[in-house]
Amino acid sequence: MKYETTNTVLTFILGVLVLLGVIFALKTINRTRELRSLTSQAMTANTGLIREQAFFNDCFEYSKTHPDISRILQPFETKSASH
């Protein structure tokens, strides 16, 4: 009788641990998918920012030889672009 009760308790604990393992595995899969999606979105945003920065740098370099567009670029100037 004592072994039967111990066996039942241990089987129940094992079942709970298996269920928790499955739940944590599913959460890990979902979070991994979300992370990959966010990483892709971040890379896209960073690529856009890099392109915009390169475009503005080109504009500022062009404005050195064509000062007539300097007034258009003034709102976009930063300390790093003016040096």
Sine and cosine of phi, psi and omega as CSV:
sin_phi,cos_phi,sin_psi,cos_psi,sin_omega,cos_omega
0.00,0.00,-0.66,0.75,-0.03,-1.00
-0.91,0.42,-0.66,0.76,0.00,-1.00
-0.93,0.37,-0.54,0.84,0.01,-1.00
-0.92,0.39,-0.65,0.76,0.03,-1.00
-0.92,0.40,-0.70,0.72,0.02,-1.00
-0.88,0.47,-0.67,0.74,0.01,-1.00
-0.89,0.45,-0.66,0.75,0.01,-1.00
-0.90,0.43,-0.70,0.71,0.00,-1.00
-0.90,0.44,-0.71,0.70,0.00,-1.00
-0.91,0.41,-0.59,0.81,0.05,-1.00
-0.91,0.41,-0.65,0.76,0.04,-1.00
-0.89,0.45,-0.71,0.71,0.02,-1.00
-0.89,0.46,-0.66,0.75,0.04,-1.00
-0.89,0.46,-0.66,0.75,0.03,-1.00
-0.89,0.46,-0.68,0.74,0.03,-1.00
-0.89,0.45,-0.69,0.73,0.01,-1.00
-0.91,0.43,-0.63,0.78,0.05,-1.00
-0.91,0.42,-0.69,0.73,0.03,-1.00
-0.88,0.47,-0.69,0.72,0.05,-1.00
-0.89,0.46,-0.63,0.78,0.04,-1.00
-0.88,0.48,-0.68,0.74,0.02,-1.00
-0.91,0.42,-0.69,0.72,0.00,-1.00
-0.88,0.48,-0.72,0.70,0.00,-1.00
-0.91,0.41,-0.58,0.81,0.04,-1.00
-0.91,0.42,-0.68,0.73,0.03,-1.00
-0.91,0.42,-0.65,0.76,0.05,-1.00
-0.89,0.46,-0.65,0.76,0.01,-1.00
-0.89,0.45,-0.67,0.74,0.02,-1.00
-0.89,0.46,-0.72,0.70,-0.01,-1.00
-0.90,0.44,-0.67,0.74,-0.01,-1.00
-0.94,0.35,-0.54,0.84,0.06,-1.00
-0.91,0.42,-0.67,0.74,0.05,-1.00
-0.89,0.46,-0.69,0.73,0.01,-1.00
-0.89,0.45,-0.67,0.74,0.02,-1.00
-0.89,0.46,-0.67,0.74,0.02,-1.00
-0.89,0.45,-0.65,0.76,0.02,-1.00
-0.90,0.43,-0.72,0.70,0.00,-1.00
-0.91,0.41,-0.60,0.80,0.04,-1.00
-0.90,0.44,-0.67,0.74,0.04,-1.00
-0.89,0.45,-0.69,0.72,0.02,-1.00
-0.90,0.43,-0.64,0.77,0.02,-1.00
-0.91,0.41,-0.65,0.76,0.03,-1.00
-0.90,0.43,-0.64,0.77,0.03,-1.00
-0.90,0.44,-0.70,0.72,0.01,-1.00
-0.90,0.43,-0.68,0.73,0.01,-1.00
-0.90,0.44,-0.63,0.78,0.04,-1.00
-0.89,0.46,-0.68,0.74,0.04,-1.00
-0.89,0.46,-0.67,0.74,0.02,-1.00
-0.90,0.44,-0.65,0.76,0.01,-1.00
-0.90,0.43,-0.67,0.74,0.02,-1.00
-0.90,0.44,-0.69,0.72,0.01,-1.00
-0.89,0.45,-0.67,0.74,0.01,-1.00
-0.89,0.45,-0.66,0.75,0.03,-1.00
-0.90,0.43,-0.65,0.76,0.03,-1.00
-0.88,0.47,-0.73,0.69,0.01,-1.00
-0.90,0.43,-0.62,0.79,0.05,-1.00
-0.89,0.46,-0.67,0.75,0.05,-1.00
-0.89,0.46,-0.66,0.75,0.02,-1.00
-0.89,0.47,-0.67,0.74,0.00,-1.00
-0.93,0.38,-0.60,0.80,0.07,-1.00
-0.91,0.41,-0.64,0.77,0.04,-1.00
-0.91,0.42,-0.59,0.81,-0.03,-1.00
-0.93,0.37,-0.32,0.95,0.05,-1.00
-0.93,0.37,-0.55,0.84,0.02,-1.00
-1.00,-0.09,-0.27,0.96,0.00,-1.00
-0.76,-0.65,0.99,0.14,-0.10,-0.99
-0.91,0.42,-0.21,0.98,-0.01,-1.00
-0.92,0.39,-0.36,0.93,0.03,-1.00
-0.99,-0.10,0.04,1.00,-0.01,-1.00
-0.87,0.49,-0.61,0.79,-0.02,-1.00
-0.92,0.40,-0.49,0.87,0.04,-1.00
-0.95,0.32,-0.58,0.82,-0.07,-1.00
-1.00,0.07,-0.21,0.98,-0.07,-1.00
-0.82,0.57,-0.68,0.73,0.00,-1.00
-0.89,0.45,-0.36,0.93,-0.06,-1.00
-0.99,-0.11,-0.12,0.99,-0.05,-1.00
-0.93,0.37,0.61,-0.79,0.12,-0.99
-0.81,-0.59,0.11,-0.99,0.00,-1.00
-0.89,0.46,-0.63,0.78,-0.04,-1.00
-0.94,0.35,-0.52,0.85,-0.01,-1.00
-0.97,0.23,-0.47,0.88,-0.05,-1.00
-0.99,0.14,-0.24,0.97,0.01,-1.00
-1.00,-0.07,0.00,0.00,0.00,0.00
